[in-house]
Amino acid sequence: MEWFSVILSCTLSIIIGKVCGQVGGGVGVPDVTSIQAVLNTYCQQNPDKPGCARPGAVRPNTSPPSTNIGGPPGFLPNVTPSPGAAGEDVNKCSGLSRKCPQLPHVCVPLSVSCNVIGSSQTCTLPLKKDIVTQVLQCGDGTTGLRCGNGFEVPVLTQLLVQCRSTEHSRSPPITKLDVVSKPGEEGTGAGVYRCGQSSSWEPLFGSPSINLLLHSCTRAGCGYVPQPDIRLPVYRGWSWVRALYYKRNIHCTAILVSPTAALTAAHCLTRSAVSTVPLDTLDFLIELPSPPNANVKQIHATPISFHIHPSYVPQRGQQHDTAIVRFQSPSEYSLPTVCVIEEARIPGNGKKVVFGLQEGFLNTKDEEPAWRAAEAFRDASCVSIGTRNSASCGTSLRVHHYQFCASHPGLSMIQGSSGGPFLVEVGTGSEEVWQVVGVLSHFSNESACNQGHSVYNHIAEDTSWITRCAFDGLCN
């Protein structure tokens, strides 16, 4: 049986930061090289756990259904003893490990000094809304339901981390230990880690580094058209699209790209049309979904910081007209996020959609704003979609490098639409997955163009900076 079908069913409650149903009795693991052996040893030490057959018990003809981390209570499927588990001398360690007096039944890696076992050195549990975690082995030898204090765990603790599903109530079956490589991809996004001597999480069994995994987990649930959930409030179809207020009036549009950051146009946040200096965050509010079961449909949060793209050049057609608005994420519920393009080429097959602020919402802070969505058509320079005077149309819109032009029949952009997204549908399965590829920089309704045209900043050129700033806070 493959290791990914024998995942333990209890989890850490990452919402409240407390251990709930954490695996006990997971210590005394001999020197093993596969997670299958870890789980086999767990069942040897905990034969009465669901799915762990008692010695001499008759195994059923079919294994119980597997339970994914984050799923409802279920069974740990029966495991088959493998090398390093039953039938071997568990007191024997390989040449890469040895016994320590503090843990006489555990093979301790040579990279970990015996002196740190039982000391104050710990690792911090990763607590993110888009992951679920589970302790496979507590490093101090305890066998109870808790390991550490719920936030810090001792050296040698082994931890299983999995990206949370878009459904938020369960996670998809794990197919391999790897990062989420594509926006909206499920089935990957998992790793096993050991708390090392340097108080950092060391990858085991070929797992990716924990920072890479945690970063990729945000992509596991991005881009899905949000559905209402107890932890994911949804009050309108495109819930990623939000309003940015300046002195209580709708000023621009922003789009949620991480639990703590939104993407918008740089010129929305600067002191003037030719400035790169941001305005005071205290004069701004960003509209966010309200808590579940609240009497209002949105709340307004004061941004923590503004970050203008370092290559923003307002005097040259607003190249790199991109900025990040960072804010305090709600602690009691999740925010829907859209995926950020990671390739320079805009996908050509998927449906493309743009958004314009609906008229009548410019000075109505207490009323929920609304946007009109329309299918869009892209052109590199506006020339091929301007039929009256193509050269003049392209010139009037000042399309420069790192930008592209879009037409959107039936939709007129108005003040407050700047910063809005150009979305492309990139899903490969039955569900839609949406990716932001452009940010509205400026638009024109001049007679040189035969229909509404807008110029978008091509954010694929800025993806590296956007992801570092939005996810890691590395904005300079």
WOBEL-V866905 format. One line per field, one symbol per residue. phi: phi as a letter, one per 30 degrees, with the letter a starting at -180 (. if undefined). A space follows every 10 residues. Layout:
phi->???
//
This chain:
phi->.dddcbddcc bcdddcibdb iddciccidd dcbbdedddd dedddbddde jcddeidddd dbddddcdei ddeabdeecc ebejcdicdd dccddcaadc edbdccdced dcdddddidd dbcdddcbdc bbbadcaddc idbddcbicj bbbdeidcbc bbdddddica cdedcadadd cbeidbjcia acbcdcddib dcdchidded dddddddddd cdidddcead cbdbbaecdd dbcccbhicd cacbbdcadb abcaddddcc dadcccdddd dddcbcdbdd deiddccabb cdedacbded cdbddcihdh dbacccbdde dcaccdbcdc ebcdddeccd dcbbbbdddj cdbbedcddb bccbdcbcbd biddcccdbe ddddddchdc eibbcbcbei bcdbejdejd cccbdbdccd cdbcbdcbbd cabbcdddcd adbbccddde dceededddd cciccc
//
